[in-house]
Amino acid sequence: MFLSVKFLNMLRRAFISWLYFWIKLGFWGVLVLAGVLVWQRGPEQAFRDLGFLWGEGEQVWKMEKRRWEEAAMNGANGGRAGAGFGSQRGGYKKGAYGGGRGW
C-alpha cells in the first residue's frame, strides 16, 4: 500500500511538472510570436491585425452562443434538440408507461 501511494505520488508530480513545462513553453512562445509580429509588421499594423482577430473571434462567439441558445429553447419546447434528459429519444411522454402513474 505504501509503495503504491509513493508510486502514484511520483506519477502525479511527473505529470504536474510536464504540465507546467508545456504551459510555460506556450506562454513564452506566444510572447516570442507577438514580438516577431510587431518586429515584422510594425506596432500599428500589429494592433490592426490583433483587432481583426478579436473581431473574428467575437463573431464566432456570438454565432455559437446563438446556436446553443436556440438548441436549449428547442429542447425546452419539446423539440428533439437540446441537452435535456432523454432528448435523443424524444423525451418522457406522460402516460406512456403504467397508464399515467408517472413511471
PDB file as gemmi writes it, atoms N, CA and C in Angstrom:
CRYST1    1.000    1.000    1.000  90.00  90.00  90.00 P 1                      
ATOM      1  N   MET A   1       0.834  -1.195   0.000  1.00  0.00           N  
ATOM      2  CA  MET A   1       0.000   0.000   0.000  1.00  0.00           C  
ATOM      3  C   MET A   1       0.877   1.256   0.000  1.00  0.00           C  
ATOM      4  N   PHE A   2       1.891   1.258   0.864  1.00  0.00           N  
ATOM      5  CA  PHE A   2       2.773   2.413   0.960  1.00  0.00           C  
ATOM      6  C   PHE A   2       3.500   2.650  -0.358  1.00  0.00           C  
ATOM      7  N   LEU A   3       3.993   1.577  -0.983  1.00  0.00           N  
ATOM      8  CA  LEU A   3       4.715   1.725  -2.242  1.00  0.00           C  
ATOM      9  C   LEU A   3       3.794   2.194  -3.367  1.00  0.00           C  
ATOM     10  N   SER A   4       2.575   1.729  -3.373  1.00  0.00           N  
ATOM     11  CA  SER A   4       1.650   2.168  -4.415  1.00  0.00           C  
ATOM     12  C   SER A   4       1.320   3.653  -4.259  1.00  0.00           C  
ATOM     13  N   VAL A   5       1.173   4.133  -3.038  1.00  0.00           N  
ATOM     14  CA  VAL A   5       0.918   5.553  -2.809  1.00  0.00           C  
ATOM     15  C   VAL A   5       2.127   6.380  -3.220  1.00  0.00           C  
ATOM     16  N   LYS A   6       3.330   5.895  -2.913  1.00  0.00           N  
ATOM     17  CA  LYS A   6       4.554   6.608  -3.319  1.00  0.00           C  
ATOM     18  C   LYS A   6       4.652   6.661  -4.843  1.00  0.00           C  
ATOM     19  N   PHE A   7       4.338   5.537  -5.479  1.00  0.00           N  
ATOM     20  CA  PHE A   7       4.409   5.486  -6.940  1.00  0.00           C  
ATOM     21  C   PHE A   7       3.392   6.442  -7.568  1.00  0.00           C  
ATOM     22  N   LEU A   8       2.168   6.470  -7.041  1.00  0.00           N  
ATOM     23  CA  LEU A   8       1.154   7.381  -7.562  1.00  0.00           C  
ATOM     24  C   LEU A   8       1.540   8.840  -7.328  1.00  0.00           C  
ATOM     25  N   ASN A   9       2.149   9.130  -6.202  1.00  0.00           N  
ATOM     26  CA  ASN A   9       2.622  10.485  -5.933  1.00  0.00           C  
ATOM     27  C   ASN A   9       3.712  10.877  -6.924  1.00  0.00           C  
ATOM     28  N   MET A  10       4.605   9.939  -7.226  1.00  0.00           N  
ATOM     29  CA  MET A  10       5.663  10.198  -8.192  1.00  0.00           C  
ATOM     30  C   MET A  10       5.067  10.457  -9.580  1.00  0.00           C  
ATOM     31  N   LEU A  11       4.060   9.689  -9.970  1.00  0.00           N  
ATOM     32  CA  LEU A  11       3.393   9.914 -11.252  1.00  0.00           C  
ATOM     33  C   LEU A  11       2.700  11.272 -11.295  1.00  0.00           C  
ATOM     34  N   ARG A  12       2.058  11.628 -10.189  1.00  0.00           N  
ATOM     35  CA  ARG A  12       1.378  12.918 -10.124  1.00  0.00           C  
ATOM     36  C   ARG A  12       2.369  14.068 -10.280  1.00  0.00           C  
ATOM     37  N   ARG A  13       3.484  13.958  -9.586  1.00  0.00           N  
ATOM     38  CA  ARG A  13       4.494  15.014  -9.667  1.00  0.00           C  
ATOM     39  C   ARG A  13       5.087  15.115 -11.061  1.00  0.00           C  
ATOM     40  N   ALA A  14       5.311  13.979 -11.715  1.00  0.00           N  
ATOM     41  CA  ALA A  14       5.834  13.998 -13.080  1.00  0.00           C  
ATOM     42  C   ALA A  14       4.822  14.639 -14.026  1.00  0.00           C  
ATOM     43  N   PHE A  15       3.551  14.290 -13.871  1.00  0.00           N  
ATOM     44  CA  PHE A  15       2.509  14.869 -14.715  1.00  0.00           C  
ATOM     45  C   PHE A  15       2.431  16.379 -14.530  1.00  0.00           C  
ATOM     46  N   ILE A  16       2.437  16.829 -13.284  1.00  0.00           N  
ATOM     47  CA  ILE A  16       2.337  18.268 -12.999  1.00  0.00           C  
ATOM     48  C   ILE A  16       3.559  19.008 -13.541  1.00  0.00           C  
ATOM     49  N   SER A  17       4.735  18.418 -13.404  1.00  0.00           N  
ATOM     50  CA  SER A  17       5.931  19.096 -13.906  1.00  0.00           C  
ATOM     51  C   SER A  17       5.890  19.216 -15.428  1.00  0.00           C  
ATOM     52  N   TRP A  18       5.434  18.179 -16.133  1.00  0.00           N  
ATOM     53  CA  TRP A  18       5.302  18.273 -17.587  1.00  0.00           C  
ATOM     54  C   TRP A  18       4.217  19.272 -17.972  1.00  0.00           C  
ATOM     55  N   LEU A  19       3.138  19.301 -17.217  1.00  0.00           N  
ATOM     56  CA  LEU A  19       2.083  20.259 -17.492  1.00  0.00           C  
ATOM     57  C   LEU A  19       2.601  21.689 -17.349  1.00  0.00           C  
ATOM     58  N   TYR A  20       3.322  21.977 -16.278  1.00  0.00           N  
ATOM     59  CA  TYR A  20       3.907  23.303 -16.099  1.00  0.00           C  
ATOM     60  C   TYR A  20       4.889  23.624 -17.215  1.00  0.00           C  
ATOM     61  N   PHE A  21       5.665  22.640 -17.635  1.00  0.00           N  
ATOM     62  CA  PHE A  21       6.611  22.850 -18.731  1.00  0.00           C  
ATOM     63  C   PHE A  21       5.882  23.299 -19.993  1.00  0.00           C  
ATOM     64  N   TRP A  22       4.797  22.595 -20.361  1.00  0.00           N  
ATOM     65  CA  TRP A  22       4.074  22.944 -21.586  1.00  0.00           C  
ATOM     66  C   TRP A  22       3.354  24.283 -21.466  1.00  0.00           C  
ATOM     67  N   ILE A  23       2.870  24.600 -20.276  1.00  0.00           N  
ATOM     68  CA  ILE A  23       2.230  25.905 -20.076  1.00  0.00           C  
ATOM     69  C   ILE A  23       3.261  27.023 -20.227  1.00  0.00           C  
ATOM     70  N   LYS A  24       4.424  26.857 -19.607  1.00  0.00           N  
ATOM     71  CA  LYS A  24       5.479  27.868 -19.734  1.00  0.00           C  
ATOM     72  C   LYS A  24       5.968  27.991 -21.169  1.00  0.00           C  
ATOM     73  N   LEU A  25       6.122  26.852 -21.844  1.00  0.00           N  
ATOM     74  CA  LEU A  25       6.557  26.881 -23.236  1.00  0.00           C  
ATOM     75  C   LEU A  25       5.538  27.614 -24.102  1.00  0.00           C  
ATOM     76  N   GLY A  26       4.266  27.368 -23.876  1.00  0.00           N  
ATOM     77  CA  GLY A  26       3.227  28.072 -24.621  1.00  0.00           C  
ATOM     78  C   GLY A  26       3.233  29.561 -24.339  1.00  0.00           C  
ATOM     79  N   PHE A  27       3.405  29.935 -23.075  1.00  0.00           N  
ATOM     80  CA  PHE A  27       3.433  31.350 -22.708  1.00  0.00           C  
ATOM     81  C   PHE A  27       4.579  32.078 -23.395  1.00  0.00           C  
ATOM     82  N   TRP A  28       5.778  31.520 -23.286  1.00  0.00           N  
ATOM     83  CA  TRP A  28       6.930  32.160 -23.902  1.00  0.00           C  
ATOM     84  C   TRP A  28       6.850  32.119 -25.421  1.00  0.00           C  
ATOM     85  N   GLY A  29       6.256  31.073 -25.966  1.00  0.00           N  
ATOM     86  CA  GLY A  29       6.065  31.001 -27.413  1.00  0.00           C  
ATOM     87  C   GLY A  29       5.142  32.100 -27.921  1.00  0.00           C  
ATOM     88  N   VAL A  30       4.072  32.377 -27.165  1.00  0.00           N  
ATOM     89  CA  VAL A  30       3.160  33.452 -27.553  1.00  0.00           C  
ATOM     90  C   VAL A  30       3.865  34.803 -27.467  1.00  0.00           C  
ATOM     91  N   LEU A  31       4.673  34.999 -26.438  1.00  0.00           N  
ATOM     92  CA  LEU A  31       5.404  36.264 -26.331  1.00  0.00           C  
ATOM     93  C   LEU A  31       6.392  36.445 -27.475  1.00  0.00           C  
ATOM     94  N   VAL A  32       7.109  35.376 -27.829  1.00  0.00           N  
ATOM     95  CA  VAL A  32       8.061  35.461 -28.944  1.00  0.00           C  
ATOM     96  C   VAL A  32       7.319  35.716 -30.249  1.00  0.00           C  
ATOM     97  N   LEU A  33       6.204  35.034 -30.449  1.00  0.00           N  
ATOM     98  CA  LEU A  33       5.411  35.234 -31.650  1.00  0.00           C  
ATOM     99  C   LEU A  33       4.902  36.669 -31.750  1.00  0.00           C  
ATOM    100  N   ALA A  34       4.437  37.221 -30.626  1.00  0.00           N  
ATOM    101  CA  ALA A  34       3.978  38.610 -30.622  1.00  0.00           C  
ATOM    102  C   ALA A  34       5.126  39.564 -30.934  1.00  0.00           C  
ATOM    103  N   GLY A  35       6.307  39.289 -30.369  1.00  0.00           N  
ATOM    104  CA  GLY A  35       7.462  40.124 -30.663  1.00  0.00           C  
ATOM    105  C   GLY A  35       7.866  40.066 -32.128  1.00  0.00           C  
ATOM    106  N   VAL A  36       7.841  38.889 -32.716  1.00  0.00           N  
ATOM    107  CA  VAL A  36       8.178  38.750 -34.136  1.00  0.00           C  
ATOM    108  C   VAL A  36       7.148  39.460 -34.999  1.00  0.00           C  
ATOM    109  N   LEU A  37       5.868  39.345 -34.624  1.00  0.00           N  
ATOM    110  CA  LEU A  37       4.810  40.014 -35.367  1.00  0.00           C  
ATOM    111  C   LEU A  37       5.002  41.526 -35.342  1.00  0.00           C  
ATOM    112  N   VAL A  38       5.279  42.076 -34.180  1.00  0.00           N  
ATOM    113  CA  VAL A  38       5.492  43.521 -34.066  1.00  0.00           C  
ATOM    114  C   VAL A  38       6.753  43.932 -34.817  1.00  0.00           C  
ATOM    115  N   TRP A  39       7.789  43.117 -34.761  1.00  0.00           N  
ATOM    116  CA  TRP A  39       9.058  43.440 -35.446  1.00  0.00           C  
ATOM    117  C   TRP A  39       8.866  43.470 -36.957  1.00  0.00           C  
ATOM    118  N   GLN A  40       8.139  42.497 -37.493  1.00  0.00           N  
ATOM    119  CA  GLN A  40       7.989  42.405 -38.939  1.00  0.00           C  
ATOM    120  C   GLN A  40       6.948  43.376 -39.494  1.00  0.00           C  
ATOM    121  N   ARG A  41       5.827  43.567 -38.804  1.00  0.00           N  
ATOM    122  CA  ARG A  41       4.730  44.354 -39.360  1.00  0.00           C  
ATOM    123  C   ARG A  41       4.636  45.761 -38.782  1.00  0.00           C  
ATOM    124  N   GLY A  42       5.344  46.016 -37.718  1.00  0.00           N  
ATOM    125  CA  GLY A  42       5.263  47.321 -37.076  1.00  0.00           C  
ATOM    126  C   GLY A  42       4.144  47.342 -36.053  1.00  0.00           C  
ATOM    127  N   PRO A  43       4.262  48.227 -35.062  1.00  0.00           N  
ATOM    128  CA  PRO A  43       3.267  48.243 -33.991  1.00  0.00           C  
ATOM    129  C   PRO A  43       1.847  48.569 -34.480  1.00  0.00           C  
ATOM    130  N   GLU A  44       1.723  49.539 -35.403  1.00  0.00           N  
ATOM    131  CA  GLU A  44       0.397  49.954 -35.839  1.00  0.00           C  
ATOM    132  C   GLU A  44      -0.330  48.824 -36.575  1.00  0.00           C  
ATOM    133  N   GLN A  45       0.343  48.177 -37.522  1.00  0.00           N  
ATOM    134  CA  GLN A  45      -0.276  47.094 -38.274  1.00  0.00           C  
ATOM    135  C   GLN A  45      -0.514  45.870 -37.381  1.00  0.00           C  
ATOM    136  N   ALA A  46       0.382  45.651 -36.419  1.00  0.00           N  
ATOM    137  CA  ALA A  46       0.196  44.526 -35.498  1.00  0.00           C  
ATOM    138  C   ALA A  46      -1.068  44.711 -34.663  1.00  0.00           C  
ATOM    139  N   PHE A  47      -1.316  45.945 -34.199  1.00  0.00           N  
ATOM    140  CA  PHE A  47      -2.538  46.197 -33.433  1.00  0.00           C  
ATOM    141  C   PHE A  47      -3.781  46.107 -34.312  1.00  0.00           C  
ATOM    142  N   ARG A  48      -3.663  46.511 -35.592  1.00  0.00           N  
ATOM    143  CA  ARG A  48      -4.784  46.332 -36.519  1.00  0.00           C  
ATOM    144  C   ARG A  48      -5.092  44.851 -36.710  1.00  0.00           C  
ATOM    145  N   ASP A  49      -4.032  44.052 -36.881  1.00  0.00           N  
ATOM    146  CA  ASP A  49      -4.221  42.609 -37.031  1.00  0.00           C  
ATOM    147  C   ASP A  49      -4.860  42.003 -35.785  1.00  0.00           C  
ATOM    148  N   LEU A  50      -4.404  42.445 -34.628  1.00  0.00           N  
ATOM    149  CA  LEU A  50      -4.971  41.954 -33.375  1.00  0.00           C  
ATOM    150  C   LEU A  50      -6.451  42.325 -33.261  1.00  0.00           C  
ATOM    151  N   GLY A  51      -6.805  43.548 -33.652  1.00  0.00           N  
ATOM    152  CA  GLY A  51      -8.201  43.964 -33.639  1.00  0.00           C  
ATOM    153  C   GLY A  51      -9.045  43.143 -34.597  1.00  0.00           C  
ATOM    154  N   PHE A  52      -8.492  42.826 -35.772  1.00  0.00           N  
ATOM    155  CA  PHE A  52      -9.212  41.996 -36.739  1.00  0.00           C  
ATOM    156  C   PHE A  52      -9.460  40.610 -36.155  1.00  0.00           C  
ATOM    157  N   LEU A  53      -8.429  40.006 -35.558  1.00  0.00           N  
ATOM    158  CA  LEU A  53      -8.583  38.677 -34.969  1.00  0.00           C  
ATOM    159  C   LEU A  53      -9.584  38.700 -33.817  1.00  0.00           C  
ATOM    160  N   TRP A  54      -9.562  39.752 -33.013  1.00  0.00           N  
ATOM    161  CA  TRP A  54     -10.517  39.886 -31.909  1.00  0.00           C  
ATOM    162  C   TRP A  54     -11.936  39.950 -32.455  1.00  0.00           C  
ATOM    163  N   GLY A  55     -12.155  40.718 -33.519  1.00  0.00           N  
ATOM    164  CA  GLY A  55     -13.477  40.826 -34.117  1.00  0.00           C  
ATOM    165  C   GLY A  55     -13.965  39.500 -34.683  1.00  0.00           C  
ATOM    166  N   GLU A  56     -13.077  38.754 -35.333  1.00  0.00           N  
ATOM    167  CA  GLU A  56     -13.448  37.446 -35.860  1.00  0.00           C  
ATOM    168  C   GLU A  56     -13.825  36.491 -34.731  1.00  0.00           C  
ATOM    169  N   GLY A  57     -13.031  36.499 -33.659  1.00  0.00           N  
ATOM    170  CA  GLY A  57     -13.348  35.653 -32.513  1.00  0.00           C  
ATOM    171  C   GLY A  57     -14.667  36.026 -31.875  1.00  0.00           C  
ATOM    172  N   GLU A  58     -14.949  37.312 -31.822  1.00  0.00           N  
ATOM    173  CA  GLU A  58     -16.214  37.778 -31.249  1.00  0.00           C  
ATOM    174  C   GLU A  58     -17.393  37.319 -32.093  1.00  0.00           C  
ATOM    175  N   GLN A  59     -17.251  37.347 -33.424  1.00  0.00           N  
ATOM    176  CA  GLN A  59     -18.329  36.872 -34.298  1.00  0.00           C  
ATOM    177  C   GLN A  59     -18.580  35.384 -34.097  1.00  0.00           C  
ATOM    178  N   VAL A  60     -17.516  34.602 -34.000  1.00  0.00           N  
ATOM    179  CA  VAL A  60     -17.667  33.164 -33.781  1.00  0.00           C  
ATOM    180  C   VAL A  60     -18.338  32.920 -32.441  1.00  0.00           C  
ATOM    181  N   TRP A  61     -17.933  33.663 -31.411  1.00  0.00           N  
ATOM    182  CA  TRP A  61     -18.517  33.512 -30.078  1.00  0.00           C  
ATOM    183  C   TRP A  61     -20.019  33.779 -30.115  1.00  0.00           C  
ATOM    184  N   LYS A  62     -20.436  34.884 -30.761  1.00  0.00           N  
ATOM    185  CA  LYS A  62     -21.854  35.229 -30.820  1.00  0.00           C  
ATOM    186  C   LYS A  62     -22.647  34.186 -31.601  1.00  0.00           C  
ATOM    187  N   MET A  63     -22.070  33.690 -32.701  1.00  0.00           N  
ATOM    188  CA  MET A  63     -22.766  32.695 -33.507  1.00  0.00           C  
ATOM    189  C   MET A  63     -22.962  31.397 -32.714  1.00  0.00           C  
ATOM    190  N   GLU A  64     -21.920  30.962 -32.015  1.00  0.00           N  
ATOM    191  CA  GLU A  64     -22.031  29.740 -31.221  1.00  0.00           C  
ATOM    192  C   GLU A  64     -22.991  29.927 -30.051  1.00  0.00           C  
ATOM    193  N   LYS A  65     -22.968  31.100 -29.419  1.00  0.00           N  
ATOM    194  CA  LYS A  65     -23.885  31.377 -28.308  1.00  0.00           C  
ATOM    195  C   LYS A  65     -25.328  31.318 -28.786  1.00  0.00           C  
ATOM    196  N   ARG A  66     -25.599  31.918 -29.948  1.00  0.00           N  
ATOM    197  CA  ARG A  66     -26.949  31.891 -30.500  1.00  0.00           C  
ATOM    198  C   ARG A  66     -27.374  30.462 -30.828  1.00  0.00           C  
ATOM    199  N   ARG A  67     -26.452  29.672 -31.373  1.00  0.00           N  
ATOM    200  CA  ARG A  67     -26.765  28.289 -31.715  1.00  0.00           C  
ATOM    201  C   ARG A  67     -27.104  27.480 -30.463  1.00  0.00           C  
ATOM    202  N   TRP A  68     -26.339  27.672 -29.391  1.00  0.00           N  
ATOM    203  CA  TRP A  68     -26.609  26.936 -28.146  1.00  0.00           C  
ATOM    204  C   TRP A  68     -27.906  27.402 -27.496  1.00  0.00           C  
ATOM    205  N   GLU A  69     -28.192  28.704 -27.573  1.00  0.00           N  
ATOM    206  CA  GLU A  69     -29.454  29.195 -27.008  1.00  0.00           C  
ATOM    207  C   GLU A  69     -30.647  28.641 -27.776  1.00  0.00           C  
ATOM    208  N   GLU A  70     -30.531  28.573 -29.116  1.00  0.00           N  
ATOM    209  CA  GLU A  70     -31.617  28.009 -29.910  1.00  0.00           C  
ATOM    210  C   GLU A  70     -31.804  26.530 -29.595  1.00  0.00           C  
ATOM    211  N   ALA A  71     -30.706  25.805 -29.415  1.00  0.00           N  
ATOM    212  CA  ALA A  71     -30.802  24.385 -29.075  1.00  0.00           C  
ATOM    213  C   ALA A  71     -31.456  24.210 -27.706  1.00  0.00           C  
ATOM    214  N   ALA A  72     -31.133  25.088 -26.772  1.00  0.00           N  
ATOM    215  CA  ALA A  72     -31.741  24.997 -25.443  1.00  0.00           C  
ATOM    216  C   ALA A  72     -33.231  25.312 -25.509  1.00  0.00           C  
ATOM    217  N   MET A  73     -33.615  26.284 -26.323  1.00  0.00           N  
ATOM    218  CA  MET A  73     -35.032  26.618 -26.471  1.00  0.00           C  
ATOM    219  C   MET A  73     -35.790  25.478 -27.130  1.00  0.00           C  
ATOM    220  N   ASN A  74     -35.217  24.851 -28.145  1.00  0.00           N  
ATOM    221  CA  ASN A  74     -35.872  23.727 -28.803  1.00  0.00           C  
ATOM    222  C   ASN A  74     -36.032  22.559 -27.847  1.00  0.00           C  
ATOM    223  N   GLY A  75     -35.049  22.342 -26.997  1.00  0.00           N  
ATOM    224  CA  GLY A  75     -35.141  21.268 -26.009  1.00  0.00           C  
ATOM    225  C   GLY A  75     -36.195  21.558 -24.964  1.00  0.00           C  
ATOM    226  N   ALA A  76     -36.354  22.822 -24.571  1.00  0.00           N  
ATOM    227  CA  ALA A  76     -37.339  23.185 -23.557  1.00  0.00           C  
ATOM    228  C   ALA A  76     -38.749  23.141 -24.113  1.00  0.00           C  
ATOM    229  N   ASN A  77     -38.916  23.315 -25.425  1.00  0.00           N  
ATOM    230  CA  ASN A  77     -40.243  23.327 -26.038  1.00  0.00           C  
ATOM    231  C   ASN A  77     -40.669  21.962 -26.559  1.00  0.00           C  
ATOM    232  N   GLY A  78     -39.964  20.931 -26.181  1.00  0.00           N  
ATOM    233  CA  GLY A  78     -40.349  19.599 -26.602  1.00  0.00           C  
ATOM    234  C   GLY A  78     -39.712  19.156 -27.898  1.00  0.00           C  
ATOM    235  N   GLY A  79     -38.801  19.935 -28.440  1.00  0.00           N  
ATOM    236  CA  GLY A  79     -38.116  19.545 -29.664  1.00  0.00           C  
ATOM    237  C   GLY A  79     -37.098  18.461 -29.402  1.00  0.00           C  
ATOM    238  N   ARG A  80     -36.504  17.966 -30.442  1.00  0.00           N  
ATOM    239  CA  ARG A  80     -35.546  16.889 -30.280  1.00  0.00           C  
ATOM    240  C   ARG A  80     -34.140  17.412 -30.024  1.00  0.00           C  
ATOM    241  N   ALA A  81     -33.889  18.688 -30.216  1.00  0.00           N  
ATOM    242  CA  ALA A  81     -32.573  19.251 -29.949  1.00  0.00           C  
ATOM    243  C   ALA A  81     -32.506  19.694 -28.501  1.00  0.00           C  
ATOM    244  N   GLY A  82     -31.315  19.751 -27.964  1.00  0.00           N  
ATOM    245  CA  GLY A  82     -31.124  20.227 -26.603  1.00  0.00           C  
ATOM    246  C   GLY A  82     -30.412  19.204 -25.759  1.00  0.00           C  
ATOM    247  N   ALA A  83     -30.109  19.600 -24.546  1.00  0.00           N  
ATOM    248  CA  ALA A  83     -29.323  18.745 -23.668  1.00  0.00           C  
ATOM    249  C   ALA A  83     -30.168  18.140 -22.562  1.00  0.00           C  
ATOM    250  N   GLY A  84     -31.472  18.136 -22.708  1.00  0.00           N  
ATOM    251  CA  GLY A  84     -32.341  17.601 -21.664  1.00  0.00           C  
ATOM    252  C   GLY A  84     -32.245  16.089 -21.558  1.00  0.00           C  
ATOM    253  N   PHE A  85     -32.723  15.555 -20.456  1.00  0.00           N  
ATOM    254  CA  PHE A  85     -32.678  14.112 -20.240  1.00  0.00           C  
ATOM    255  C   PHE A  85     -33.583  13.413 -21.233  1.00  0.00           C  
ATOM    256  N   GLY A  86     -33.042  12.480 -21.965  1.00  0.00           N  
ATOM    257  CA  GLY A  86     -33.829  11.715 -22.915  1.00  0.00           C  
ATOM    258  C   GLY A  86     -34.171  12.465 -24.179  1.00  0.00           C  
ATOM    259  N   SER A  87     -33.510  13.582 -24.446  1.00  0.00           N  
ATOM    260  CA  SER A  87     -33.860  14.373 -25.621  1.00  0.00           C  
ATOM    261  C   SER A  87     -33.531  13.637 -26.917  1.00  0.00           C  
ATOM    262  N   GLN A  88     -32.572  12.724 -26.905  1.00  0.00           N  
ATOM    263  CA  GLN A  88     -32.246  11.978 -28.110  1.00  0.00           C  
ATOM    264  C   GLN A  88     -33.313  10.937 -28.401  1.00  0.00           C  
ATOM    265  N   ARG A  89     -34.062  10.534 -27.396  1.00  0.00           N  
ATOM    266  CA  ARG A  89     -35.086   9.516 -27.575  1.00  0.00           C  
ATOM    267  C   ARG A  89     -36.486  10.115 -27.624  1.00  0.00           C  
ATOM    268  N   GLY A  90     -36.581  11.424 -27.678  1.00  0.00           N  
ATOM    269  CA  GLY A  90     -37.900  12.047 -27.730  1.00  0.00           C  
ATOM    270  C   GLY A  90     -38.405  12.493 -26.374  1.00  0.00           C  
ATOM    271  N   GLY A  91     -37.666  12.213 -25.317  1.00  0.00           N  
ATOM    272  CA  GLY A  91     -38.063  12.679 -24.001  1.00  0.00           C  
ATOM    273  C   GLY A  91     -39.131  11.811 -23.348  1.00  0.00           C  
ATOM    274  N   TYR A  92     -39.577  12.212 -22.191  1.00  0.00           N  
ATOM    275  CA  TYR A  92     -40.578  11.485 -21.409  1.00  0.00           C  
ATOM    276  C   TYR A  92     -41.966  11.841 -21.911  1.00  0.00           C  
ATOM    277  N   LYS A  93     -42.782  10.839 -22.141  1.00  0.00           N  
ATOM    278  CA  LYS A  93     -44.162  11.059 -22.566  1.00  0.00           C  
ATOM    279  C   LYS A  93     -45.087  10.690 -21.414  1.00  0.00           C  
ATOM    280  N   LYS A  94     -45.923  11.623 -21.033  1.00  0.00           N  
ATOM    281  CA  LYS A  94     -46.827  11.398 -19.907  1.00  0.00           C  
ATOM    282  C   LYS A  94     -47.804  10.276 -20.255  1.00  0.00           C  
ATOM    283  N   GLY A  95     -47.903   9.330 -19.381  1.00  0.00           N  
ATOM    284  CA  GLY A  95     -48.825   8.235 -19.575  1.00  0.00           C  
ATOM    285  C   GLY A  95     -48.296   7.134 -20.474  1.00  0.00           C  
ATOM    286  N   ALA A  96     -47.046   7.237 -20.914  1.00  0.00           N  
ATOM    287  CA  ALA A  96     -46.518   6.221 -21.826  1.00  0.00           C  
ATOM    288  C   ALA A  96     -46.250   4.923 -21.100  1.00  0.00           C  
ATOM    289  N   TYR A  97     -45.913   4.990 -19.819  1.00  0.00           N  
ATOM    290  CA  TYR A  97     -45.614   3.793 -19.056  1.00  0.00           C  
ATOM    291  C   TYR A  97     -46.523   3.746 -17.834  1.00  0.00           C  
ATOM    292  N   GLY A  98     -47.258   2.684 -17.675  1.00  0.00           N  
ATOM    293  CA  GLY A  98     -48.060   2.485 -16.468  1.00  0.00           C  
ATOM    294  C   GLY A  98     -49.357   3.247 -16.444  1.00  0.00           C  
ATOM    295  N   GLY A  99     -49.846   3.711 -17.566  1.00  0.00           N  
ATOM    296  CA  GLY A  99     -51.164   4.346 -17.597  1.00  0.00           C  
ATOM    297  C   GLY A  99     -51.216   5.684 -16.885  1.00  0.00           C  
ATOM    298  N   GLY A 100     -50.151   6.499 -16.935  1.00  0.00           N  
ATOM    299  CA  GLY A 100     -50.187   7.824 -16.348  1.00  0.00           C  
ATOM    300  C   GLY A 100     -49.794   7.889 -14.894  1.00  0.00           C  
ATOM    301  N   ARG A 101     -49.213   6.823 -14.363  1.00  0.00           N  
ATOM    302  CA  ARG A 101     -48.802   6.836 -12.948  1.00  0.00           C  
ATOM    303  C   ARG A 101     -47.421   7.478 -12.762  1.00  0.00           C  
ATOM    304  N   GLY A 102     -46.823   7.992 -13.826  1.00  0.00           N  
ATOM    305  CA  GLY A 102     -45.520   8.651 -13.699  1.00  0.00           C  
ATOM    306  C   GLY A 102     -44.349   7.707 -13.810  1.00  0.00           C  
ATOM    307  N   TRP A 103     -44.586   6.495 -14.278  1.00  0.00           N  
ATOM    308  CA  TRP A 103     -43.471   5.548 -14.416  1.00  0.00           C  
ATOM    309  C   TRP A 103     -42.825   5.716 -15.733  1.00  0.00           C  
TER     310      TRP A 103                                                      
END                                                                             
